Every structure is written in C-alpha cells, then in structure tokens.
C-alpha cells in the first residue's frame, strides 16, 4: 500500500542518515557500518523462523533500501536432510524459474 511504501522510503533515508552520522562521529568507514546493519537485520529476521535458516540482507549503499534473501542448499531429493535450509532441483525450477 501507499503508506507502506512511504514508511520504507522514510526508513531507507534514516538508514543512510544513521550510517553517515556514526561514520562521521566514530571515524568508522561507512561500509563497516552497512555490513554491521546487514548482519543485525539478518539476525533479527532469523528470529521470525522456527527453524534455523540461512538469510542474507543487502542494503543499497545509495538509497538505504534493503532486501532480505533466503539461501538454500540444493541437493537431490533423496539426500534431503534439513528442509529448513535444503531444497531439491525440481522444487527450485517450479518456484524460481531461471534460478541458478
């Protein structure tokens, strides 16, 4: 919805302001702060899952917008041990055509 987009834009701007402020005050490179924020966001997001999942967060260094990616290990269906982090090729093809 429109309100959600506005909230995301506001948060994105706030991310950039926080990174710039901390970088200037503490003399820490902005990339180090972005990486710490990405780890913190991934850790917070993982808490929403009952199972242990492999997540990665990527913050756009120019806009402050971020995306969360769930990573899977692709194994043959017979070798599936942990469905929280593993999937099989036919399922990937069905849910994400063109994925590599």
Secondary structure, DSSP 8 states (H G I E B T S, - for coil): -HHHHHHHHHHHHHHHHHHHHHHHHHT--HHHHHHHHHHHHHHHHHTT-SS--EEEEEE-TTT--EEEEEE-EE--GGG---TTTEE-HHHHHHHSTT--
